[in-house]
Amino acid sequence: MAAFFLKKKKEVTETVEEPQKTVEAAKKEAETVNTEPPATIVCPACGREINKKTAEKNKYVCYECGNYFRVRTKNRIRMVADKDTFEPWFEELESKNPLDFPGYPEKIKAAQEKTGLHEAVTVGKCRIYGLETVIGVCDARFMMSSMGHVVGEKIALAVERATELSLPVILFCCSGGARMQEGIVSLMQMAKTAAALKKHSEAGLLYVPVLTDPTTGGVTASFAMLGDIILAEPGALIGFAGPRVIEQTIGEKLPEGFQRAQFQLEHGFVDAIVERKDLKMTLYRILKMHQKTEGYANFDPLRSDDCYEPTEVMKERATKAQPLSAWEKVRAARRADRLASVDYIDNIFDDFMEFHGDRQFADDPAIVGGVAYLDGQPVTVIGIHKGKDLKDCMRHNYGMPSPEGYRKALRLMKPPDH
C-alpha cells in the first residue's frame, strides 16, 4: 500500500560521464566483492559462528540454538516502535557523582563514549501500529544498565508525563540492579519509580514491563515487577540475587533453569513469555484491548445483525429432550470428551490472550484466564479447566483450584487502576 503514496523520482536530464575502468581493474574489483567473507559473530550459548546479517534479520536471535542476544537501545526501538515515531524525553539530564566515588565520572564518560547514550535508560513517546504509548529501554552496555539517580529520575519523569497525557507505559527492563557507586541515592530510586507507577495506576492507566536478560537486583525489586501485565523474553534471567550468589550462600547447586523466564512463569511472577518476533504485535494487542472508553462503545458493527434467537429446530429439540437423571448428570460431568472452558473460549470469544500467575507463589493450571473480545468488546475471561484426558486432567489437577488459582482469578478481575 505504501508504494501508492511514494512520490515518483524526477528523471535526471544531466548525464555524468564516469571514467572507464580497465578490464584488469574490473576483474580485481569483482574478485574483491566475491571473496570478501561475510561478517560473523560467535553465539555465547552454543559457541557456533553465525552470519551477523542473518542474525539481525532474525531479531538478534541465534538461528542455530535460539539464544537471545542482548539488544541495543536503537535496535530495540526500531523493532518495536513505528518508523520515525520515537520522540526521546529528558536527554538533558546529566549524571553526577553524589558520593564523590573515586573513578565514577570516568566510568560514566567511558560508557557514554562506548554506547553513544547519555545514560543506561532511554525514555520517550512512540507509536506501536498507530497506538501512542510511552516507552523506556534499558541498555546493558551502559554499566550493566545499573540504576543510578539519572536512571530513576528519567523513568519517574516519563511515568509522570504519561500520567498527565493519559498514556500507557512500556518498559524494557534489563539491569544488574542498583548502582553501587551511588550508594543510598541509588536505592532511593526504587521508591521513587514505584511511587510514580502507583500514581499512574491510580489514574487507571496500563503499565507493561518486558523483562529481558538479565533483570535483577533493585530493578526487579521495584519497577520491573509492578506491571499490570508482565511479559518476558525466552530464557531471560529474572531474580533479585543472581544464581552464583545464591549458590555461594546456601552451599548447594541450583536446579537447571532456576530464575529463568520459564521458571518465573511457573511460579506465578510472569504473565506470558513472548518470542521476540511476536513482541510488537503482542504489545499492540494489549494496548488495543486496554484503550480507555466510556460505556460499551466497542461493539463490532459488523456483528450487530447477528441473530442469537434459537431456530425452530432448536426449540423442537429442547421441547422433546428428556431431562437427565441425577446419575446421568454425574456421568456426563465425568466424561473426558465433554466441552472444556478452553473450548467455550475458542468458540465464543475472539483473539483470546492467556495470562498466568498470582504474583506470589505459582500459576494454577486449573484456572484459565486472560483477555479477549466479545463481539468487539474487550473483556476479561476466566474459566476452570479440568482437562481432556487422564494426563491433561492430572496436569490441571482435575479442575480443582488451589489458593494461587483464586488469587490469579482475583488479579485478572481487577482493572489496571486497582
PyMOL commands that set and color helices and strands:
alter all, ss='L'
color gray80, all
select helices_A, chain A and resi 2-5+23-35+52-57+73-80+104-115+143-145+149-165+180-202+217-220+223-225+243-250+261-266+276-289+301-303+312-320+326-334+341-348+390-395+397-399+403-413
alter helices_A, ss='H'
color red, helices_A
select strands_A, chain A and resi 40-42+49-51+87-89+121-128+131-138+169-175+207-215+231-232+272-273+350-355+367-374+377-384
alter strands_A, ss='S'
color yellow, strands_A
deselect
rebuild
show_as cartoon
